[in-house]
Amino acid sequence: MMMKKKAEISNKKPSSSSDRHNLNNNLNNNLNNDEIGKSSSSGLIYHCFNRGKQAISLNFKKKQHVEELKRLICCYSNDNDDGDQRRKAVKVLIDSSRPGKLESLLGVGKIEELLEENLQLIICRISAFGQDIGKYSDIPAHDMNAVGSAGVFDVAGDVSEKNKQLKPLPIQLSDVLTGYSSALQVVAMVRKIEALNYSVKSTEERERILRGMNRVIDISMFDNAISAIQMPLSLTLNGFDKMASEGRSVLSGSILGYNIYPTKSGQLAVGCLEPHFWSGFIQALSVHDKENPKDSWKQFTTVEFLFSNDSKLKQRIVKVLEQKSAEEWEKIFAFDLKLPITKVRKLKEVDRELLQQRNMLTSSNLVKNALDYKSIQLTVSGNQSEELQPMNEFGPLLGEHNQLYLSKL
């Protein structure tokens, strides 16, 4: 996302193949694709997540490499008169190691020492449970640990001992939310510092303000997992734990106006929370009901039925919906009547035209995936008029940009 907004992003990786590097290759091998790539990390997953980035490879067991990293972070000149992009001051350092690891690696007592050396620097620290807060801080963890600790599985399925079928979520919930949260907070801090640089002309005063500014961002995967379940967790904390765990809140399928319904072929996602949408839905059903008079549906257009779970009305709705396929109903409800009712799609059914219109696909010569496209790129919604930064088709080779960044240190 940030790359497409013309941010320059470099990965600092160990010079030897790390466990994570090997894990990535194993994940790619399990895809059984005809992989075409430039490096040992040649698979679909690697290139989808690393396109457009630059890579520096350093061996942190070597003192020289550690010093190079410190100079890279702290000692780049702010003077860009020579036009050399490598001379730009590093603005953001993203640290995804466990709390305290970076300090130990760089041989500094506190991470704030780096901020003193580079007054434009922002450090975004991403960890499972936050920096130096409580007993969880130094626990190694992944997405599944974060969502498991946050209670997400209690909402997504039965976590009692009798259930032997509980499985990991098929999406990396906290990973994705943490990525967006980090990007948002980093950009906000960058803009804050840019505004300061522009408005405060005195170098001495500007440096005084920057030294007093907290430029360390603490991002927790656990926090972001919690943010995804605010409604059920709020119910639980206020004594309605059974309602939350059984999915009886308004947005979890307990009301007729916000639910998933079967059709002749496929399913429909009905999101008619507003009274006028619900009324439009009921009126449309009355037109297509072949057994009951149209006027008999009028009583069901009220808010009371919208927020109810009336079993008889539900059966009546399903009986009408089973006359047509989900695709046919989507055309009637969504495109013709402009109601929030859409087809529930499988991954291979996701509208490719919509993905292209939103600039979420690229035509790189990489690997065919389920969508018959080469690879997917993510972008920020709602900025189609803005020129997007072109990106390389492939992720970088390990250490591909060492010379570019390290030659003038």
N, C-alpha and C positions, 0 to 999 in steps of 0.2 A: 504494500500500500504506500509506504513512504518513498520507495524507490520510484514509483510512478509519478510522485510529486517532485521528482528531480533531486531527491536526497542522495548523497553519495554514501554507500554502505559497504563497509569492509568487515569480513569475518576474520577473526584471529583464531587459528586452529593449531593444535599440536602438529609437529612436523611428521610424526609417525602415525600410522593408522590407529585411531583411538577406538575404544569399545563402541562409542556412538557411531563412528564412521562405519565399523563393521556391521552394526545393527541395521544401519540404513541400507547397506548392500543386501543383507538377509531379507529385509522387508521387500526390496525390489525384486529379488530372486523369486519370492513367493508369488509375485504377480504373474509369472509365466508370460511375460511380454517379449517381443522381439526388440531388445533394447539397442539403441544406437546412441553412443555417447562419446564424449571427449576424454573422460578420465575414468579412474576406477569407480568413482561414484557416478555411474552412467545411467542409472535407472530413472524411472518416471518420477518417483517421489523426490529424489535429490534435485532434479532439474526444475520441477514445479515450484519448489520452495526456495531455490537459490538462484534462479534466473536474475540477471542484472546486478548481482552482487560481485564484489571483488574479494579475493582471498589472500591473506598473509599467513604463512606457516612459520611458527616459532617453537623452539624446543625449550620449554620452561625449566628444564633441568640444567640448562646452560646459562650461566650468569650473564654472558654477553647478550643473549636473546632477551632475558628479563630486562636488562638495561635498555635495549632497543625498544621494547614495549613501553617502558616508562618515558623514554624520550618522545616516542610517537604520541603518547597521551598528553604529555606536559610541555614539551619544548618546541613545538611547531611555532614558527613565527606568524604573527598577525600581519606582517608586511607582505602584501601581495603585488607589489609594484612590478615584480619580474614576470607576473602572469603565470607563474608556475603553480598549478593546482595542488601539487604535493606540499606546498609551503603553507597551506591553510591550517589554521589552528583546529585541532580536533574539538568538535562541539559537543558530541554525545558519546559516552561510553556506556554500553549495555553489558552488565555483568550478570550472567545467569548461573554463576557457581554458588555453592552453599555459603551462607553467611560466614565471613571471616577468611574465606579461602583467598580472595583477591589480595587482601592486606598481607597475608602470609606469603603469597607468591611474589609480590612486589617489594616486600621487606619494609612496609610502612606500618606505623602504629595504628593510625586511623585513616580511613579512606579520604577524609577531608584534607589530608596533606596534598593529595593530587589537585584538589580545587584551588589550593594556594598557589600552585605552580602554573595553573592555567585558569585564569579568572573567567574565561568564557565557557568552561567545561561544565557539562551536566552529566551526572552519573545516574543511570537508571538501573536499579538493582532488582532483579527478578528471582524470587525464590518460592518454595512451596508454601511456607507459613510465615514469611516476613523476616526482617532483620533483627536478630537479638531480642526477640520478644517471646518470653515464655519457654516452656520445655520443648516445644516442637521445632524451634528455629533451626537446629543443626541436624534434623532428620533428613536423609536423602529421600526424595519422593518424585513421582511422576504424576501425570494427569489423573490416573486412576486413584492414587492416594489422596489427592486434593479433593476430588469429587466424593470419594468415599468418606473422608473425614467431615465433609460439609453436610452429609446427610442426603445427598442427591439420589442415592440408590433407594432410599426410603420412599421417595416420590416416584421414582421410575419403576420400582418393582417391590416384591415382598422380600424383606431382609430378615425374616424370622428364620430360626434354625430348621424349621420343617421344609423350607424351600431350598432345594439343592440345584436349582437351575439358574440362579442369579449370574449374569454375565456382565463383563465390562461394557460400558456404553459404546456404541458404534461410531461415536464422534468424540473428538478431543475437546470437550466442553471448556474446561478451565484453561487449556492451552490457547484456544482461539480467543476467548474473552480476555485473557491476560495480554495477548498480543495487541489487541485493539486498545485496551486500557493503557498499556505502555505507550503506544504511539500517540494517543490523545494527550497524555500528561507530558510527554517529551515535547510535542509540538507546542503545547501551551507554555511550557517553560522557555523554549527557544524564542517564542514571540515576545515573552516578557523581557528577556534579556535584550533582544533586538530593539524593543521600544526604549529600554533604558539607555542603550548605546546611542540611540538617535536623539533622545530628549536631554540627556545630561552631557554637556559639552566638555566639562572639566574632567580630565583624565583622573586626577586625584580623587575627586568626588565620586566618579563612576566606580573606581576600584574600591573605594570605601563601602559603597552600597553592595557591590558584588561580593565582597568578603563577608558581609553580614547576611547575605541571602542564603537560604537553605537550597542548595542545588543538587541534593541527593534525593532521588525518588524511590520510595520503597513500594514495590509491587509484589503482591502475594497471590499465588494461584488459588489458595484457599479463599481469600476475599472475593475473588472473581467468581468462584463456584457458588459462594453464598449469594452473590448478587443475582444469580440465575434462578434462585429459589426463594426470593424474598416473600412472595405471597404465602406459600405453604409454611415456611419457617416462622413468619409472623403469626400465623394461626396457631402453630405449635407453642410458641413462646407465650401466647396469651391463653393457653389452656384448651385449645381446640385441636389437639394433636391427632385425635382419631379422624377428624374431618380432613386434616391435611394428608395423612398417610393413606387414607382410603380414596383420595382424589375427589373429594366432594366439594371443592371450591368452585367458584363460578367458571373459571377458565380451564377446568380439567375434565370436562365432559359431564358435569352434573346437571346441566340445564339443556333444554331443547334448542335454544337459540345459538348455542356455541358447542357444536358436536360434529361427529363424523358419522355419515349415513351410508349404508350400502345402496347400490343401484343395480340395474340389470347387468352391468359390467363395470367393475371398478367402484371406487368410493368417492364421496363428496365431502369437502371440508366446508361446513356451514358456520360462518362467523357473523351472524345477525344479532349482535348485542344491542344495537340501537333499535328503538321501537319502529321507526319507519322502515328499516330493512326487514325486520321480522314480519311486519304487516305485508310488505311486498312479497316476501317468500310464501306466506300463507295464501295470499291472493293468487299467486302464480300456480300453486299446487291445486287450488280450487278449480282452475281452468282446465287442468289436465286430469282431474279425478273423473274416472269413467263410471264409478259406482254411486257416489253421493252427490246430492244437489250442490251447486255452487254456493248457495246461501248458507249451507250448513257449516261452512268453514269460517264464516264471519266472526263467530264467537271466539275463535282461537287467535284472533289478531291482537289481543290485548297483551299488555306487559306481564300480567300474571302468568300467562301460558309461556311467554318467552323465557321467564326465569323458573319455570317449573320443570319437572321431569315426569310429566304425566305419561304413563305407560300406554294408555289407549291412544292418545294423540300421536305418540311416537310410532306406534304400529301403523297408524293411518298414514303418516308421512312416508314411512318406509314403503308401504304398499304402492303409493303413487310413484315414488322414485324408482321402484323396480321395473317400471314400464320402459325406461330409457337407460342408455349407458351414461356413465359419468361425463364423458366427453360431450354428449348431446345436451345434458343438463347444464354443463358449464357454458355452452353457447347461449342457452336460454337465459340462465340466471345472471351470469357475469357479463357477457358481451352485449346481450340485448337489453336486459333489465337493469344492468349496472348494480347488481347486488354482490356482497362479499361472499360468494359461493364459488369454489373452484374445485377442480379435479385433484384428488390425491394421487400424485405421480410417483412412480418408481424412478430410481436414479437414471435408468436408460431412457425414461420418458420425459426428462426435464427438457423444456422448450429450448432447442438449440438457437432458434432465431432470436429469442429474448436474450440469451447469453451473449450472442454476437452484438446485439443492439446495445447492451450494457458494457461492451468492451471487456468481457470477462473471458474471452477465448483468444488464443494466439495461434498462428498457423506455422509454428516452428516444426522443423523436420526432426521430430523426436520419437515419441512412442505413441502408438494408437491406444486410446483408452476406451472406456465404455461408451463415450459419446461420439466415437469415430473421429475425434479431433486429435491433434498431436499432443497438446498439453494445455492446461488451464492456467490462466493468470488472474489474479484478483485485483480489483480496483476499487475506488471509492465511489459509491452511488451518488448520483446527482451532480456530477461534474462533467457531463458529456461535451459541453461547449469548450472546456479547457483542453489545450493541447497536452497530450500525455507524453511522458518521457519514454522514448523507445528503449527497449531492453534487449540484451543479448538473448539468443535462443537457449543457451545452455548455462548451467551453473559453472562456476570457475573451477579450474584445476586446483589441487591443493598447493598453496604457495604461489599461485600464478602471478600475483601482483607484489611479490616481495621487492623486486627491483624498483618498481614504481614508487613505493612508499618508504623503503628503507635506505635507498641509495644516498640520500642527502642528510641523513641523521648525523 
